[in-house]
Amino acid sequence: MAKSNGRRKRRDIFDERMLIVPFGIMFGIWIVAAVACSQQADRLLVAFLIYIGLFIGAGIGTYIALDQNRRELGRRLIMLMMGGLLLVVALFSDHGNMQIEGLFWAFLAGIGPYILLHYALAKIVGPLIFGRIWCGWACWFGMIFNLLPHQHSRFRLPAPWGWLRYLHFIASFVLVAILWLAFNYNGALGRNGLIWFVSGLLLYYVVGIGLALIMRDNRAFCKYLCPISVPMKVTSRFALVKVAGNQEADCANCNVCVEMCPMNIDIPKYIKNGERVLSTECTLCLTCINLCPDDDLWLSFGFDIGGKEHIDYVPPRSRQAAKPS
């Protein structure tokens, strides 16, 4: 896994040339929207086309044009735009309750095809290719948590705390099974589904923001309580796209990737063992790749079985701070 000389050269300045293609696509889509509007097409379709054009131009274009040290800001913008769009669609399309409980109702009752399709594509099949990319780029919870002030946590609670999300997953299933089998209550579709979805959204936002502020960690909810990560951790073990790196890199004197990883993954432990990053906690946010000062990390395509967890429960800067002067 040695680094080849043909890999990309690090870029530390904003490059306006990288905007040409995204902006070209954006204006092309806007022309299509203008033509559709002139033909009295559905206004919702026109608005959707305008937004998609803006997303490609302003969102993706800004991300790839930014210097690598500031791409995290671009990712937050993309996540806000993508997560916001998906949330609006989920709320107003009448496709059902997209919370994990909605999936359980849809499965037990054999209803809610859009709910089943959403989870199949984004949470089960998608991770087989891109891992937990949903968590890093499209989650409507993460898009809000990303805006909080504690982007890089100073610690992670011991491993047993991570099992709380599995208990949450099981408790949600048991609750749905009781409501469905004992009371014939359907929280997947219709008014009940919408009420359950919105109530769950508000509850997760309140709990997630509260945990982030108390624990000084924006992703605390994701690490310890989020039930949606449970099925994703299973299939992301087999993800074809993972982070790889230069086994000969001088990681011992750096650790920037460990410091800045929002999920506290000890990335050098994988790289030094000649492995890709096999952690199912990885959200493919690319923070480590963008911030590696020597360009010793990159995305790769291959087949290996993940699930080996190297988590840095006390990041290097906290260890340094704890040393007596």
N, C-alpha and C positions, 0 to 999 in steps of 0.2 A: 504493500500500500504506500510505497514511497511516492513522494510528490514529483510530478513531471514538470519539465521546464515550460510546457505548453499551456499551463493553466493561466487563468485570467490575471491581469495585473491590477493591483489594488488601486482604487480611485478615491481620492480624498477631496474632490471638489464637485460642486453641482455641475452637471453636464447637460446644457440645454439641448444638445443634439439628440439626446435620448428621448426627447419629447416629440420628435417629428412623427414617428410611426403611431404612437398612441393618440396624438392630436389629430393625425390624419384619419384614423379610424373613428374618432369621436365626431369629427365634422362630417364624415361619410354617413354615420348613423343619424346625425341631425338632419342631413339632407333627406334621408329616407323618411324621417319623422315629419319634415315639412311637406313632403309630397303626400304622405298619408293624411296629414291634416287638411291639405287642399282638396283631398278626395273625400272629406268628411268621414274619415275613419274614426273608430272609437277613441274618445279622448283619453281613456285609461291606457290604451296601447301607445298613443303618441307620448304621453307622459312617461311611460315605461322606457320607450326608446330614448327619450331625452336623458333620462337618468342613467341608463346604461352607457350612453355616450360619455356623460360626465364622469361616470365611474372609471371608464377606461382611460380617458384623457387626464382628469385631475387625480384620480386615485392611483391607478397602475403607472401612469406616466410620471407622476411625482416620485413614486417609490424608486423606479429604476433610474431616474435622473439624479436623485439625491446622492451625496457622498455616503460611503458605507457607514461612517460613524453616526449618521443621522437617519438611517433608513428605518429605525424603530419608529420614528415619527410618521413616516410614510405607511408603515404597517398598521399603525393605529388608525390612520385615516381610512385605509382600505377596509379594515375590520369594522369601523363605524359605518361606512357606506354599505358594505355587504351585509353585515348583521342587521342594520337598520332596514334595508330593503326586505330581507327575508322575514323579519319580524312583522313588518307592515303587511306583507303578503299573507303570513300565517294568521294575523289577526282579522283581516278583512276579506279573505277569500272564502270563508266558510268551509274550509277543508278539515276542520276538526282541531282537537286539543293536541298540540305538539309536545306537551310535557311527557315525561316518561310514563306517567299514569295513563295518558291517552293511548300510548302504544299498548299497554297491558289490556286496556278495555278493547281496543281494536282487535287484538290477538284473541282474547277470550270470546268476544261476541262475533268475530268474523265480519267486522264492519270497518269503516274508515280506511279506504284504499290509499288515500293520500298520506295518511299518517304512516301506514305500513311502508309506502314507497319512500317517504322521507327518511325513515330510520334505516331502511334497507340500503339506500344509496349513500347517505351521509354518515351513518354511524356503524354500518356493518361492511358493505362492499367497498366503499371509498377508502377506509383505513387499510384494506388489503393492498392498496396501491400507494397512498400518500400518508399512511399513518393517521395521527390525530390532527390533521391539517384543519379540520373544522374548528377545533379548540383554539388554534393559533391565528385563524384568519377570518372566521365567519360567525362565531358564536355570539348570539345576542346578549348573553350574560357577560362574556369576556370583553365585549366592546365597551361596556360600561366600567367594568373593573379596571380596564387598561387606563382609564382617565384619572384614576385615583393616584395619590402621591407616592405610593410605595412600590415602585416597579420592580425593584430588585431586593428580595428579602435577605435579611442577615442570618436567617437560620430556617430549618425545617424541622417540624416535630418528628419524633421517632416513628419508625415504620408502622407500629400498631395503630397510630392515629389514622393512617390511610384506609384502614378497614372500615371506618365509619361510613364511607360512601357505599360499601357493599351492604352494610346494615340498612342504609337508607334505601338502596335498591330493593332489598328483600321486603322491608317494611311497606314500601309503596305497592309492591305486588300483592302482598297479603291484604292491605287495605282495599285495593281495587277488587280483588277476588271476593272479599266479604261483601262489599257493596253490590257487586254484580250478582253473585250467586244467592245471597240471602235477601237482598232488597230489590233486585232487578233494576238497580240504578245504573244508568249509562252516562258516563262522564266523558265520552269520546266525541260525540257530535252534538249539533244543535246548541240550544241555549245553555244546557248543562256543561257541554264541552267548552264553550267560550268562557263561562264563569270560572270553571276549573283552571283553564289556561291562564287567564288574567290573574287569578288569585295566586297561582303558582309563580307567575312572573314576579309579582310584587313581593311575595315571600322570599324568593331566591335573591332578588335585588337587595332587600333589606338585610337578610342574613349575610349575603356576600359582601356588601359594603361594610357592614358592622365588623365582620371578621377581618377584612382588609385593614380597617383602621385600628382595631384592637391589637392585631398581630403584626401590624406594619408590613403587610404582605398582600399585594393586590390579588394574587392568585390563591389565597388561602382556601376559598370555597372550592376551587377546582381540585386542590390537592387532597382535601379531607372529606368533603361532603357531596360533591356533585355525582348523582347517580347515573347521569348520562355517559360518564366516562367509563363505566363498568363494561358494557359490550364493546366499546371502542378499544379498551386495553386488550381485549381478547384477540380481535382481528388485526390490530396494529402490530402484533408480534411478527406477522408475516409480511409487513409492508415492503414493497419493492423499492420505494424511495426512502433513503435514510441519509443521515450525515456521515461522511467518511473523512479521513484525515491523513496527514503525513506522520507515519510512525516514528520518523526521526526528528520530529519537531521538538524544540526546547520548551516543553510545556511546564516543566518544574519551576522555571523562573518567570512564568507569566500568569497562568490561571485566570486570564480575563474572561474566557468562556464560562468558567465555573462561577465566577463572580456575577456575571450578567445574565446567566440562564434563569428565566423566570420560574422554572420548575426545579431548580437546584440539582441538575444532573451533573455528575462528575465526568465530563466528556473526555478528558485526557486518559482516564482509566481504560476506556474502550480503545482509543486510538493507539495507546502504547502497547496494547495487547494484539494489535493488528486487526481489530474488529471495527465494524461500523457502530454507530451509537444505537445500541439494541434496547434502550429503555423505552417502555411503553408510556412513560411520562412525557416523552418528547412531543411537542405540538408543532414541530416543523416551522417554528417562527423565524428561523434563520438568524437570530440574534448572534449566535456563536460564530456563524460564518462571516457575518458582516463586521464583527468587532475583532476578529482574530488579527493581530497586528502583522503577522507574517504570512497571511493567506494560506494557512496550513489546514483549513477545513473547507469542505465543499459538499454539494449534494451528489449522491451516486445512485445508480440503478442496479439492483442485484437481488439475489435471493439468499436470505439467511433467516434464522428463527430468533426473534427477540425475546424479551421477557427478563433478561438478566439485568437487574437493577443496581446501578452504581449511583447512589444518591449522596450528595454532599450535605450532611445534616448541619454542619457548621462551616459555612463558606470561609475561604482563606482570610478575608479582611477581618472577620470576627475573631478568628484565631489570633491574628496579629494584634488586634485591639486588646485581647485578653492577656497577652504576654506582659509581664512586669517590665517597666522601663529601666 
